[in-house]
Amino acid sequence: MAAMESVVFQATLLFWSLLIAEAQIMTLPACQPYCGGIEIPYPFGMKAGCYLEESFKLRCNSTSAAPILTVNGIDLQVRRIWVDDSTIEVDFPIVFANCGGKERNTVVDLEGSPFSFSRWNYFIARGCDNLALMNQNQSTIGGCISICDKNSESAMTTCTGINCCQTKIPSYLKVFNVTLKGVDDGKGKREDTECRYAYLVYQIWINERAYGIGYYGQNEAPYYMRDRDYVPVELDWGIDKRVFESRVESRSFDNSSYTSHCEILNPSINSTNQSSTVQCSCTAGFGGNPYLDGVCREGASLSSYRRNIKAKMAGLGMLLHFHSIPVRILVAMTKT
């Protein structure tokens, strides 16, 4: 209980720290800093001259309560953008099968973009005897199976393998599709009419729903998403290495500054696009937008603090006792 109260307290401190941080310079001069109450830090922007390149262009209009990010023709509504750890939180479509007209299996392809699915996401599936597989290039790369028990009292509030299962996803993932199918219940094949669904979801958001804490303010059946169409997902992002190098060469960005530093990431092993990306952060003790030259300021560090909070909140997931079946077993089951 004390540990839980500590996390809540630190989450509250984080919230107020973020309010204070709003005074920091996050955009280029004359660029709109907000859309629908959501801060738009550089390299993102909404008009020419405000974003680094087309990949970071956002759309903000009167019909949208939040900015829209378009990746390979798919529109994703933005919930938050963080420059301290180069992540963006977006609404992501849920995959449905046999759910009363909600059948949908939208594939969001991040190939060729500066985005990838963060390791802070879970893959969760709900349904009676539901085998949910993540596939890429005709191969199974992850998944889980939920065992049927319609009388379980915990079916709506936990995700330990009874009517709900969850697992982690591969690192640097760029694209996947989902297959939902019923499994043998021991009495022959079950008629495949059960409502099944699966979704990728931001780990901290789902944990906070489960425990009713944090700045999301949720306290409801945490894994029941049948009435939703989208859930929050976190994406990692970075600057294309070639774009970054051209900025350094043209002296539009000083990579030798002691207040910030940038790191070249290796090409994704789960991507067919082999271009490297660069992520920047303010040096310990400094805070601000590391993607703007010279704006990391001393005494305004949120970077390491937020990462610490993130890790502690994610640690709550250990209480959920993850139920996951190894991929090799799942693959074997699909062949029976």
N, C-alpha and C positions, 0 to 999 in steps of 0.2 A: 504493500500500500504506500509506503514511504517513497519507494522508487517511482511509483506512478505519479505521486504528488510532485516529485522533483521534476519529472518530465513535463508535467503541465505547467509548473512554475517557469521552467526554462523556455517552454513554447511561448508563454506570455511575454517574457523578456525579449524573445526573438521578434514578436509582433511589434512591440514598442520600438525596438531597435530599427526595424524596417521603416517605421514611420519617420524616425529621425533621419534615416538615410535618404529620404525623398529629397532633401535639400541638396544632395550631391548632384554634380553635373553628369547626366546620363545620355544626353543626345547632342547632336551637332547643333550649332546656333541656328535659330529660326525654324527648327523642326518641331513638329507637334509631339509633346512628350507623353500624351495619354490618349487612349481610345476606350470609351466605355468604362473609365476608372482604372484601366490596366496600363501600367507604365510600359513604354516602348523604348528600351535602351538601344543605343547603337551597338552592333552593326545592323539592327533591325530599324525599319523606318517605313513611312507610308507614302512618301512622295519622292520624286527624283532628287538626288543629292542628299537624301537623308539616310539611305541604306547603303551598305557596302557593295552589294551586288544583288541581282534579281532574286536569288534564293532567299534573301532576307527581307524581301518586300512583303508588307502586310497590307490588307485592305480594311478600311474602316468606313462604314456608311451608316445611314440613318436606320436601315433595317436590321443592323447587327448590333447587339449589345456588347460585343467584344470583337477584337481584331480577328481577321481571318488569314491564316497561312495556307497557301496553295502549294502542294508538293505533287509533282507529276499528275496534275489535273484533279487531284483530290483536295477539297476544302476542309481544313481543320480549324475549329474555333479555338483561339488561344485563351488560356486561363491565367497564366503567369509566365514571365520571362526572367531568368536569373542570369546575370553576367558573372557572378562570383564563382560559379562552378559550371558555366556554359551549358545550361539546361533550359528547356522550355516545356511547359505543361499544356497539353492540348486535350480536347474532347475527342475520344476515339470510339469508333463504332463497335457495338456488340454483335457477335455472330449468333443467329438464332436458327433453329430447325424445329419444325412441328409445333410452333408456338402461336397458333391462331392468327395466321396472316402476317406474322412479323418475320417471316423467313428472309434472312439477309446474310450475305457472306462477302462483305466488302473487303478487298485486299488493298491495303495502303502500302505502296511501294516507295521506299526512301532511296532507292538506288540513284546515283548521280546527283544526290543532294548532299548538303553538309550535315544532315541529320541521321541519327541512328537511334534505335530503341535502347533506353537506359537500362542498366542492370538493376535499377530501383523499381522495376516493374515485376509483377507476378502474372503468370498465366493461370486463370481460374476457370473452372467449368462446373456447371450445375446441371442436375437432371438425374433421373433414376437409371442406374446402370449405364452411365454415359461415358463412352470412350472418346476423349477429345485429344486430337493430335495436331501438333504444329508441323507443317511441311514446308520444305524449300527444295526446289529443283528435283522433284519426285522422290525426295528422301525425307524421313521423319527425323526432326531435330529436337523434339520434346513433346510433352503431353502428360496426361494423367487420367485416371479412371475413378469415377464416383460410384460407390456401391449403393444399391437401393435399400432404403428403409423409410417408408412413408410414415411410420409411427414414431420416428426419432424426434424427441423434443428439442434437440440441438440443431436440427436441420436448417433452421433459419438464422442461427446466430454463430455457428462455427463452420469451419471448413477443414475437416480432418479426414475426409474420405467417404463419409456417409452423406450421400446426396450432393456433395460438394467436394471438389479436390483442387489442389493448387500446386504449382511448381515454379521454379525459377526458369529464366530464359537464357539462351546463349549470349555471350558478350558480343558487342558490336553488331548486333543483328540489324539488317536493313530491310528485309522483306520476308514474309511468311504467309501461308494461307492455313485455314483451319478446316479439319474434317471432324464431324460429329457423327457418331454411330452408336447403336445399341450393342450390348454384349450379351453373350449367352447367360441366362439366369439359372442354368442347370436343368431346365425342363424343356430344352429346345429353344430355338431362337424366339426372343420376345418380339411381338409385333412392334414395328418401328413407328409408333405414333406418339411416344412420350415427348413432351416439350423438353428440349435440350438447348443450352446456350453456353457460350464461352466468351471470355473477354481478357484482354490484356489490361492491367490496371496499375496505377501508381501505388507503390507499396505503402507510403506514409498515409495516403488518403484512405486506403482500405483499412489500415490499422486504426486510424482515428475514428472511422465509422464503427469499428468493432468495440472500441473502448470509450467512445463519446467524448474525446478530448481534442485539443488543438484548435487551430484557427479555422478549420473547416466547419466546426460547430455541428457535426452530425451525431445523431444517436438513434439509430434505427437498425432494422435487420440488415447487417452489414454486407451480406453476400447475395441477397435477393435483388436481382437487377432486371427481372422480367418486365417491369413497368418502365424501365429506362431504355433509351436508344444509344446513349453514349456514356462512357466513364472516363475519368482523367487518366492520361498516360504521360509519362515523362520521356522526352527525347533529349539526347545529347546533341550538341552542335559544336562546330568549329569552323575556322576560316580555311579555305583551300590554300594549301602550301604555296602554290604559285602566286595567288593573289597577295598573300602575306609577304612573300619575298619581294614582290614588285613595290609594295608599300614601303618596305624598309629601304629598298634601293632608291626610291624617289624621295626619301626623307620625309614622307608623310606620317611615318610612325617610327619612334625611337625605341628600338629593341634593346638598347644598352642602358635604359633607365633603371636605377636601383629601386624605384618604387613599384615596378611591375616586372613580370617575366612571362615568357611564352614558351610553350612546349610543343614539339612536333610529335604527333601521334602516328603510330604505325598504321598502314592500310588495314582495313577490316578483314579479318579472316572469314567472316560470314557475309562477304560482299563480293560481287563480281567487278565492282569499281575499285581500282587499286590506287586511287589518288589519296595522298596523305592530307591530313588536316592539322591545324594549329589551334591550340586553346591557350588563352592568356588568363592571368590572375594577378591581383595586387599582391605585393610582397607582404609577409607577415608584419602586422602593425600598421598597415595602410589599407584603405578601403576606397571604393568608387568604381568607375567603369574602366577596366584594364584595356579595353579596346579603343579607348580615346586617349590620345597622346597626352601624358602629363596630368591626368585628373585623378590618379590614385593619391589620396591625401592621408597624411599621418593622423593616427588617432581615430580613424573612422572604419576600422576593420570589422567587416561582417563575414568575410570569407571563411576563416577557420571556425568562427563561432557557429555559423549556420551548418557547416559540415558536421560539427560535433553534435548539434541538435538533431540533425538528420540521422546520424548514426544511432543516437539513443532512441529516437522514435522508431526507427527500423528494428531496433532490438526488441520492441514489443512483439514483433512477429514471431519471436521464439516461443512465446506463450501459446501460439496457435497450433503447435505440433504439426508441422507440414506433413501432408500425406501425398506422396509422389511415388510413381512406379517408374523404374529405370526405363530408358528409351528402348533398350534391347528387348525387354519383356513386352512393351507396348507393340513394337514392330512384329514380334512373334504372334501376338494376339490378332493382329490384322490379317495374318495369313491363314488363320484357322477357319 
